[in-house]
């Protein structure tokens, strides 16, 4: 378990990266330096960009947190968000903030926001496109052909599990002896009945889906949206994505387009789904939105008024992925039996979180489940082998 943080917020310590060997420490000490090298290797960057990447590497490993240059994109917002953090070690400030600021500084180093030939060039695009061309996505889409022969309840289950497990979605879609295989992971909380009950009780339902990663994780999200529209569970869907590249694989508008194209190019049922999704966007039944708050280092409890109003209009909001979960319940060391409902009581409407566990934050477990998980001696909080579907009516 990582050690705490600066000052507790609402009773639980905020996670930092100060403890060597902790998950948060490994992200800053290992993952971020490796990512700088991967991005460097993926593009023929200029000497100036290489120098900026060198400076960022030195800052995150041996230096202190430096503010953005004057006039940089979002400089004033980050200056406000970073009050009390500049001049300190990256490892001693809140983990959520440090991760977010690293990605903003990486974009600064490669000139993403600056006028010139590199403006708007996604430094993570080669990784995303390679994944879309991979065999896992092809298998994921081919498996959709088997779903049409399943009873409606099993189709619901398969599509939902596909969206839950993301890049292991082929396991969620796999059919064995006419039954949906629950896959190799462990679903430790399952409030999926809340989702179907909520969407079955309204004839004019709007579903918001707050996406996480692109590629093989976004494709099942789009398939879930199509399923909800096609079965009449939703008459309108809103897909919230990132306004610019964030956290390596987080979905942007360009990623949505790439995924829609990949679905539509596949044979069989996938192609039909791709066509329906394109038509849904053209008719306004599916809206894509990219709010700036999606790239803020803040919990959703601090969301701006306009985003709150957007969620308030939804019949149900579905949050995908680990980062959204951390922002939804607070990136803090809550006791694992803390009520999910209590941690999301601020949210302006019914909410469901679909999340594989890839960080230390977890709430909503019952005592028996928690004891069984702890008894395994495994890193179940961070391994990605366990998952939750957690809801609040």
Buried (B, 14 or more C-beta within 10 A) or exposed (E): EBBBBBEEBEEBBBBBBBBEEBBBBBBBBEEBBEBBEBBBEBBEBBEEBEEBBEBBBEBBEEBEBEBBEEEBBBBEBBEEBBEEBBEBBBBBBBBBBBBBBBBBBBBBBBBBBBEEEBEEBBBBBBBBBEBBEBEBBBBBBBBBBBBEEBEEEBBBBBBBBBBBBBBBBBBBBBBEEEEBBBBEBBBBBBBBEBBBEBBEEEEEBBBBBBBBBBBBBBBBBBBBBBBBBEBEBBBBBBBBBBBBBBBBBBBBBBBBEBBBEBBBEBEBBBBBBBBBBBEBBEEEBBBBBBBEBBBBBBBBBEBEEEBBEBBEEBBBBBBBBBBBBBBBBBBBBBEBEBEBBEBBEEBBBBBBBBBBBBBBBBBBBEEEBBEBBEEEEEEBBBEBBBBBBBBBE
